[in-house]
Amino acid sequence: MIDISLIETATVADLRNHFRRVSAWIDDGRSVEITRRGRPFARLTPVAEASKRKLDQPDFKAQRQEIWGDRVFSAGAVEAMEAFEREGDEG
């Protein structure tokens, strides 16, 4: 059940012209009732917190450490690797 005290009201024009304000209400956990010509048209409700979780980002630093360890490449070594990759692209 939706708590009536947490419902904001916006018109279709408000949704179109002031979307940032309306989306801020939703971010705050409030539902927004959209009206068209003074009559309720739709209701926007926030997504449940469990499904808002961000996906875990890969740990690129740990991956690099696992692959290359503490090796440091000289400028010449990097140029040689780039040249080798370009040869593979050309044929």
MOWO-V986952 format. One record per residue. RES is the residue in one small letter. PHI is phi in whole degrees, 0 to 359 (NA if undefined). OMEGA is omega as a letter, one per 40 degrees, with the letter a starting at -180 (none if undefined). BURIAL is b if it has 24 or more other ideal C-beta (glycine too) atoms within 12 Angstrom, else e. Layout:
<<RES & PHI & OMEGA & BURIAL> <RES & PHI & OMEGA & BURIAL>>
This chain:
<<m & NA & a & e> <i & 267 & i & e> <d & 288 & a & e> <i & 301 & a & e> <s & 292 & a & e> <l & 260 & a & e> <i & 259 & i & e> <e & 261 & i & b> <t & 238 & i & b> <a & 218 & i & b> <t & 271 & i & e> <v & 301 & i & e> <a & 296 & i & e> <d & 298 & i & e> <l & 300 & a & b> <r & 286 & a & e> <n & 268 & a & e> <h & 227 & a & e> <f & 299 & a & e> <r & 301 & a & e> <r & 295 & a & e> <v & 295 & i & b> <s & 292 & i & e> <a & 296 & i & e> <w & 300 & a & b> <i & 295 & i & b> <d & 300 & i & e> <d & 282 & i & e> <g & 93 & a & e> <r & 265 & i & b> <s & 274 & i & b> <v & 235 & i & b> <e & 267 & a & b> <i & 263 & i & b> <t & 248 & i & e> <r & 229 & a & e> <r & 56 & i & e> <g & 82 & a & e> <r & 248 & i & e> <p & 301 & a & e> <f & 243 & a & e> <a & 203 & i & e> <r & 226 & i & e> <l & 259 & a & b> <t & 236 & i & e> <p & 293 & i & b> <v & 287 & i & e> <a & 301 & a & e> <e & 302 & a & e> <a & 298 & a & e> <s & 270 & i & e> <k & 274 & a & e> <r & 303 & i & e> <k & 282 & i & e> <l & 291 & i & e> <d & 294 & i & e> <q & 274 & i & e> <p & 295 & i & e> <d & 268 & a & e> <f & 296 & i & e> <k & 296 & i & e> <a & 293 & i & e> <q & 297 & i & e> <r & 298 & i & e> <q & 298 & a & e> <e & 294 & a & e> <i & 282 & a & e> <w & 256 & a & e> <g & 64 & a & e> <d & 261 & a & e> <r & 293 & i & e> <v & 239 & a & e> <f & 263 & i & e> <s & 283 & i & e> <a & 299 & i & e> <g & 296 & i & e> <a & 294 & i & e> <v & 295 & i & e> <e & 298 & i & e> <a & 296 & i & e> <m & 295 & i & e> <e & 296 & i & e> <a & 297 & i & e> <f & 297 & i & e> <e & 294 & i & e> <r & 294 & i & e> <e & 299 & i & e> <g & 294 & i & e> <d & 288 & a & e> <e & 278 & i & e> <g & 152 & none & e>>
